[in-house]
Amino acid sequence: MSEIQHYVLFPNHDNAMRLNRELKALGVKTVIAPTPRAASKCCGVSLLVRKEDLETIKACVKEHGIEILKIADIERDVNPKRDRYC
């Protein structure tokens, strides 16, 4: 079974930091993460968020006028043999 991760994508890092700050104030857990190349070739910063927080995040974006590109749902890429050379 694959796991889907949710990333909020931004046109620049300033918007990512603003949204991260606003969400932390609301008690929403976020992780600042590199943007997966499968999702976008734009800004290298994204926020990894939980599915159950998506509606709160959308409301916060609208309320504070924070520009986002999209919220991308990406299948988690777990390769247990990555970085193993023997």
ChimeraX commands (.cxc) that place a marker at each C-alpha (Angstrom):
marker #1 position 0.00,0.00,0.00 radius 0.5
marker #1 position 1.43,3.38,-0.97 radius 0.5
marker #1 position 1.32,6.45,1.19 radius 0.5
marker #1 position 0.26,9.81,-0.25 radius 0.5
marker #1 position 2.01,12.94,1.02 radius 0.5
marker #1 position 0.56,16.44,0.64 radius 0.5
marker #1 position 2.82,19.36,-0.30 radius 0.5
marker #1 position 1.88,23.03,-0.47 radius 0.5
marker #1 position 3.87,24.56,-3.35 radius 0.5
marker #1 position 4.89,28.22,-3.57 radius 0.5
marker #1 position 6.24,30.67,-6.15 radius 0.5
marker #1 position 8.92,31.79,-3.65 radius 0.5
marker #1 position 10.26,30.99,-0.18 radius 0.5
marker #1 position 8.80,34.13,1.44 radius 0.5
marker #1 position 5.26,32.85,0.97 radius 0.5
marker #1 position 6.28,29.44,2.36 radius 0.5
marker #1 position 7.71,31.00,5.50 radius 0.5
marker #1 position 4.64,33.24,5.94 radius 0.5
marker #1 position 2.21,30.35,5.66 radius 0.5
marker #1 position 4.35,28.21,7.95 radius 0.5
marker #1 position 4.29,30.95,10.60 radius 0.5
marker #1 position 0.50,31.44,10.31 radius 0.5
marker #1 position -0.19,27.70,10.49 radius 0.5
marker #1 position 2.06,27.25,13.52 radius 0.5
marker #1 position 0.05,30.00,15.25 radius 0.5
marker #1 position -3.10,27.96,14.54 radius 0.5
marker #1 position -1.50,24.80,15.91 radius 0.5
marker #1 position -1.28,23.08,12.51 radius 0.5
marker #1 position 1.73,20.78,12.11 radius 0.5
marker #1 position 3.89,21.48,9.07 radius 0.5
marker #1 position 7.33,20.42,7.89 radius 0.5
marker #1 position 9.45,22.67,5.69 radius 0.5
marker #1 position 10.63,20.34,2.93 radius 0.5
marker #1 position 12.33,20.41,-0.46 radius 0.5
marker #1 position 9.79,20.52,-3.27 radius 0.5
marker #1 position 9.57,17.08,-4.91 radius 0.5
marker #1 position 10.62,17.33,-8.56 radius 0.5
marker #1 position 7.59,15.22,-9.44 radius 0.5
marker #1 position 5.42,18.12,-8.21 radius 0.5
marker #1 position 7.17,21.22,-9.53 radius 0.5
marker #1 position 10.40,22.63,-10.93 radius 0.5
marker #1 position 9.73,26.03,-9.34 radius 0.5
marker #1 position 10.62,27.21,-5.83 radius 0.5
marker #1 position 12.66,24.62,-3.94 radius 0.5
marker #1 position 10.71,25.06,-0.69 radius 0.5
marker #1 position 7.36,23.50,0.14 radius 0.5
marker #1 position 5.35,22.62,3.22 radius 0.5
marker #1 position 4.60,18.99,3.94 radius 0.5
marker #1 position 1.18,18.86,5.61 radius 0.5
marker #1 position -1.37,16.33,6.84 radius 0.5
marker #1 position -4.49,15.52,4.83 radius 0.5
marker #1 position -6.79,16.34,7.75 radius 0.5
marker #1 position -5.42,19.91,7.84 radius 0.5
marker #1 position -6.03,20.76,4.16 radius 0.5
marker #1 position -9.27,22.69,4.70 radius 0.5
marker #1 position -7.71,24.75,7.51 radius 0.5
marker #1 position -4.70,25.46,5.29 radius 0.5
marker #1 position -6.88,26.59,2.37 radius 0.5
marker #1 position -8.82,28.92,4.69 radius 0.5
marker #1 position -5.58,30.35,6.12 radius 0.5
marker #1 position -4.19,30.97,2.62 radius 0.5
marker #1 position -7.34,32.84,1.66 radius 0.5
marker #1 position -7.60,34.81,4.91 radius 0.5
marker #1 position -4.00,36.04,4.83 radius 0.5
marker #1 position -3.70,36.46,1.06 radius 0.5
marker #1 position -0.71,34.12,0.78 radius 0.5
marker #1 position 0.15,33.11,-2.76 radius 0.5
marker #1 position 0.52,29.38,-3.37 radius 0.5
marker #1 position 0.91,27.49,-6.63 radius 0.5
marker #1 position -1.06,24.41,-5.61 radius 0.5
marker #1 position -1.39,21.62,-3.12 radius 0.5
marker #1 position 0.17,18.51,-4.65 radius 0.5
marker #1 position -0.58,14.95,-3.65 radius 0.5
marker #1 position 2.55,12.87,-4.23 radius 0.5
marker #1 position 3.06,9.17,-3.67 radius 0.5
marker #1 position 5.78,8.70,-1.08 radius 0.5
marker #1 position 8.95,7.44,-2.73 radius 0.5
marker #1 position 10.47,4.96,-0.31 radius 0.5
marker #1 position 13.36,2.94,-1.62 radius 0.5
marker #1 position 14.88,0.78,1.12 radius 0.5
marker #1 position 17.95,0.15,-1.07 radius 0.5
marker #1 position 18.73,3.84,-1.62 radius 0.5
marker #1 position 22.26,4.76,-0.55 radius 0.5
marker #1 position 23.23,1.10,-0.18 radius 0.5
marker #1 position 26.20,0.15,-2.26 radius 0.5
marker #1 position 26.86,-3.43,-1.21 radius 0.5
marker link #1:1,2 radius 0.2
marker link #1:2,3 radius 0.2
marker link #1:3,4 radius 0.2
marker link #1:4,5 radius 0.2
marker link #1:5,6 radius 0.2
marker link #1:6,7 radius 0.2
marker link #1:7,8 radius 0.2
marker link #1:8,9 radius 0.2
marker link #1:9,10 radius 0.2
marker link #1:10,11 radius 0.2
marker link #1:11,12 radius 0.2
marker link #1:12,13 radius 0.2
marker link #1:13,14 radius 0.2
marker link #1:14,15 radius 0.2
marker link #1:15,16 radius 0.2
marker link #1:16,17 radius 0.2
marker link #1:17,18 radius 0.2
marker link #1:18,19 radius 0.2
marker link #1:19,20 radius 0.2
marker link #1:20,21 radius 0.2
marker link #1:21,22 radius 0.2
marker link #1:22,23 radius 0.2
marker link #1:23,24 radius 0.2
marker link #1:24,25 radius 0.2
marker link #1:25,26 radius 0.2
marker link #1:26,27 radius 0.2
marker link #1:27,28 radius 0.2
marker link #1:28,29 radius 0.2
marker link #1:29,30 radius 0.2
marker link #1:30,31 radius 0.2
marker link #1:31,32 radius 0.2
marker link #1:32,33 radius 0.2
marker link #1:33,34 radius 0.2
marker link #1:34,35 radius 0.2
marker link #1:35,36 radius 0.2
marker link #1:36,37 radius 0.2
marker link #1:37,38 radius 0.2
marker link #1:38,39 radius 0.2
marker link #1:39,40 radius 0.2
marker link #1:40,41 radius 0.2
marker link #1:41,42 radius 0.2
marker link #1:42,43 radius 0.2
marker link #1:43,44 radius 0.2
marker link #1:44,45 radius 0.2
marker link #1:45,46 radius 0.2
marker link #1:46,47 radius 0.2
marker link #1:47,48 radius 0.2
marker link #1:48,49 radius 0.2
marker link #1:49,50 radius 0.2
marker link #1:50,51 radius 0.2
marker link #1:51,52 radius 0.2
marker link #1:52,53 radius 0.2
marker link #1:53,54 radius 0.2
marker link #1:54,55 radius 0.2
marker link #1:55,56 radius 0.2
marker link #1:56,57 radius 0.2
marker link #1:57,58 radius 0.2
marker link #1:58,59 radius 0.2
marker link #1:59,60 radius 0.2
marker link #1:60,61 radius 0.2
marker link #1:61,62 radius 0.2
marker link #1:62,63 radius 0.2
marker link #1:63,64 radius 0.2
marker link #1:64,65 radius 0.2
marker link #1:65,66 radius 0.2
marker link #1:66,67 radius 0.2
marker link #1:67,68 radius 0.2
marker link #1:68,69 radius 0.2
marker link #1:69,70 radius 0.2
marker link #1:70,71 radius 0.2
marker link #1:71,72 radius 0.2
marker link #1:72,73 radius 0.2
marker link #1:73,74 radius 0.2
marker link #1:74,75 radius 0.2
marker link #1:75,76 radius 0.2
marker link #1:76,77 radius 0.2
marker link #1:77,78 radius 0.2
marker link #1:78,79 radius 0.2
marker link #1:79,80 radius 0.2
marker link #1:80,81 radius 0.2
marker link #1:81,82 radius 0.2
marker link #1:82,83 radius 0.2
marker link #1:83,84 radius 0.2
marker link #1:84,85 radius 0.2
marker link #1:85,86 radius 0.2
view
